[in-house]
């Protein structure tokens, strides 16, 4: 007996549950556009396509249909899940998902019966083939669930989607995710430990100390320091003051300095160059260990170099800081300020393409008054 239900027939077809156990295994054939259930009766579910199983929203309804066909024997039943030979990879993937879900619920999966090859053509001289017996009422009924006549898609419940996602996850994917999280956490910890240790590491004693006020091709000179007096800017800790609007703190090469927002740094041979949006301004920063050389002796050496070098001029020693001007010879100017802080020579060079204006001087003053050795 074949029953064709209309488009408005409910999708959950009741299955007789009169207390009888399933006589045989339940066979589930998955197509791209439908799912066929064969057991006490045959049910065609066009509203449960293979694509819906892969997407997750049809998985719960497929499991419900199998459990209804199993009756009171659920889940102690045998089931065979196969993909239609004419289907695509979607049917194969849906078959794998249903198999995993049935195994989780305790259903015993059996292999599909081998495909019988086509019979050879009958021998005209041989005995006639056995007549095919007519269908009797003993054959299991068949229920066909036709697809709705309208194009409105069936909105999946959130519970069906969740069950579909959980059914598609296996222990291999979980293990991979755990390993990735562990590696990322270890890398993040190592980077943080390295960054925190840079501030406390002592400079390499084998690194040659640059000569004070030695001009380079782009006007970036390396210099010498003077010790700050108590209460002078730069004597305080770099993290003890809060920033004002428009200010930015840079921590680089064991130094901390406050500059206008928008500045960034690059390091070349121990000399830090900070640049912002003004293309005519560069702020040069350096901190070199003094190796117990007295600040007075270092200042005398810098004065001597300024007197001998025609590119250096206007050396002034005031309040523990020494300032002088360098003329690289390309029209630009570098106004240097150097002093001593925690046994290091701190130097700030305000390098401008022409004579510095008020805005450029203000930016350089921020760096000079905030630069400290960490």
N, C-alpha and C positions, 0 to 999 in steps of 0.2 A: 504494500500500500504506500503510495506517495502522496504527501500532503504539501501543497504549495500555498504558502502564507503570503498575504498581500504585503504591500509596502508598509502598512501601519501596524502589522503584527508585532507585539512586544519582542524585543531581542532575546530575553531570557525565557527560553522554551522550557516548560516544566518537564521533568523526567520522572517517570514512575518510580517511587521509592517504597515499594510495598514490603521492605524487609528482606528482599532477595539479594543475594550477592551477585556480582558480575559473573556471567557464565564464561566469558573469555576476555582476552586483553582488549584494551581500548586503543584504537589506532587513530592517530591525529595526523592528517595530511595538510601541510601548510602550503598555500599558494601565495602569490604576490597580492591577489585581490580577494582572497577568501580563506577560510579554514574549514576542513571537513573532519567531523568526529564520527567514528564508527564503533559501535558497541552494541548494547541492547537495541538501539535504533541508530539510524544514520542521520546526522544533522549537518546541514550546510549553513555556515555562518558567513554571509557576505559582509556583515557589519564588523567582522574581525579579520581584516586582511593581514598579511605578513608584514606590511609596512607599519601597521599599528602596533604589532608586537615589538618590532625593532625600536620604534619611537617610544614605547613604554605604555601608552594609554590603553592598549588592548590586552596586555598581559594578564591583568587581574580577571577579566571576563573569560579569557581562555581557560584559566585555572578553575574558575567557578563552573564552567561547562563540563570540564573533565570530572570534577568532584561530584556533580549532579548525576552524570552517567554512571559513576562508580557506585553511587548509592551508599548504603551503610558500610560497605567494604572500604571506603576511602579512609586512609591512603594506602591500605594494604591491597593494592591491585597491581596488575601488570599493564604497562603502556608502551606503545611503539609510536615514535614521532618521526615522520619522514617529510622530506621536502619534495614537492612536485617536480618531476624531471623537466617539465617545460618552464619552470620558474627561473628567476634570476638569482643573483647572490643574496638578495634580500630574503628570499625564502630559506636559503641555507643558514643565514645568520639568525633568523627567527627560530629555526629548528634548534640551533645550539642554545638559544636563550631558554626555550621551553624545556629542553632536556635538563639544563642546570636547575631550573626552578622545580621540576618534578623530583630530581634527586634530593634537593634540600628538604622537600616535604615527605620523603620516605617512599615514594613510588618506585617500584621495580621496573627498570627500563629493559626492554628486550629488543633484539635486532630485528629489522624488517625482514620479511621473507624474501628469498632470492627471486629476482625477476625471471619469469619463465619465457624462454625464447619462443618466437612464433612457430607454430606447427607447420610442418611441411605440407605441401598440397596433397590432398587425398588421392590414393591410387584408384584410377577408374576401374581396374580389374579386381580390386580388393573388396572386402565387405563394406557395406554402406556404414557411414558413421552413425554412432548412437544418437538417437533423437534427443534433442534438448528438452528436458522435462519442463512442463509449464510451471509458471510461478504459482505457488500456493500461498495460503494465508499464513503459513509458518515462517515465511521470510520476514526478517526484521523490517519494521516500517521505516520509511525514509522521510525526513522532514527537510524541506528546502527553505532556507531563509533568504528571501530575495532582497536585493539592495533597495533602499528607499528610492522612490521615483523622483524625489526632489534632490537638488544639488547641495542642500544645506549640510555642512559637515557635522559629524557627531562630536560634540565637545567632550573630551576625556576628563574623567574625574582626576583630582590631584592625587588621590590614593592610588589610582591605576598607574599614573606617571611614576610615583615613588616606587611602586613594586617593580616597574619595568627597569628603572635605573638600578635598583638593588640586584635584580636578577642578572643584569649585564656585568656586574662587578665580580671578579674572582680574586683569590688570594694572591695571585701573581701581581696584579695591578696594585694591590694594597702594599705589598712588599716594596715595589719600585717607589711608590710615593713616600714610604717611611725612609728609604735610603736617601732620596733626594732631599727631604727635610733635614735629615741628620747632617748631610754634607754641607748644606747651606748654613745651618746653625754653626757648625765648626768653623767654616770660613769667616762668618761674621765675627765670631769670637776672636779669631786670630788677627783679623784686621784691626779690631778695637784694641787688642793688647799691644799690637805694634805701634799704633798711633799714640797710645798713652805712654809708651816707653820712650818715644822720641824726645819728649820734652825734658826727661831726666837724664838722657844720655850725654856724656861729656864729649866735647869735640875731639876729633882725632888729632893727637899731638904731632903725627907725621905730616899733617897738611901744612904746607908752607904759608906763613902769615903774609898777607899782601902788604906791599909798601904803601905808606900813606901818600895820597894825592898823586898817584901814578896815573897819568891820562891814558885813556884807551881810544880806539877809533871812533866810538860814538859818544865820547865825552863822559863815560861812566868811569870814575876814578875810585880807587880804593885808598883807604885813609887810616887815621889814628885818632885816639880818644882822650877824654879828660873825665875825672871822677865827679859825679854829681854831689852837690851839697844837700844836707838834710832839708826836706821840704820842697826840693826842686821837682818839677814834673819828670816822670820816668822813674823816680825812686820808689814808687808804690807798686803793688802787685798788679798784674795786667787784668786779673779777673775781679778786682775789688770795686770797680766803678761800673755803674750802669751806663749804657750807651744812650745818647740823645737822638732824637729823630734826625735822619740823614747821615748817621755815622755807621761805620762798619768796622768790626774787629777782624784782623788777619793774624793767624798763628802760623808762622812759617820759619823753618830753619832754626828752631829754638828761640824765636823772638815773638813778641806780641806787640801789635801796633794798631792804632785806630786811625782810619782814613775815611774820606767821604764815601758814601754808598756808590756802588758801580765800579770800584777799583778791583783789579785782580792781579795776581803775581806770577812771575816766572823766575827760575833760579838758574844762574850760570856761574860756575866756578865759585860758589859760595856767596855771590852777590845777588841779592834779591831786587828785582825791578817791579815796582807797582805802577800800573797804568790805569787810567780811567777813560772817561769820554772825551777829555781834552787831548787832542793829538799833539799838542805842543808842550806837554808836561809829563815828565817821568820822575818818580820818587825812588831813589836808590837806597837800599838798606843793607847793613852788614853788622855782624857781631863776631869779633875775633878775640880769642883768648890772649891775655897779656903775659902769661907765664911769669907772674910776680914782678914784672917790670914796673917801677914806680911811675905814676901818672906824670910827675914833674919831668922826669927824664924823657918820657915819650913826647911831651909837649915841646921840649927844647929841640928834639929831633925834627918835629914837624915844622917849627919856626925856621930851622936851618934849611929844610927843603924848600920852603916857600921863598926864602931869600935867594936861593940858588937857581930855582926853576922859573924861567920867564913866563910860563903859562899859569903860575900861581901868584896870587896877590891878596892883599888886605887881610893878613892874619891877625885875629883879635882873640885875646884870652880874657874871658869874663865869666865870673861865677862858676868856675869849674868846667866851663865849656869853651872849646876852641872853634872859631869859625874862620873860613877863608873861601876865596873864590877861585875857580878854575876856568880857564879859557881854552877849550879844546882846539880852537883854530878854525872851526867850521861855522862861526857866527853864533853858536849856542853858548850858554853859560851854565856852570854847576856851582851852586852855593852849598858848601859843605859845613856841617856841624858835627863835632865828634866829642865824646866824653867817655868816662869809665863807669861801668855798672857791673857789680858782682864779679870783678876780675876779668871783665871783657871790655874790649874797645867797641863802643857803640857809635855808628856813623850813619848820618842821613844826608843824602845829596839831592838837592832840588835842581833837576836838570830841565831847563827851558830852552825852547828854540831861539827865543830872543830874550830881552830883559823881562823878568817876571812881573806880572801884574798883581793886583790885590787878591784876586781869586786864587791864583796859583800860590802866592805866598801864604794865604790862609790854609790851603791844603797841606803845604809843607810844614807849617807850624803845628797842625794837628799831629802829623807823624813825628815831628821832633819832640813834642811835649808828651807823647804817649808811648814811644818805643822803649821797651824794657827787655831784659834778658830773662827768659823763663827758667 
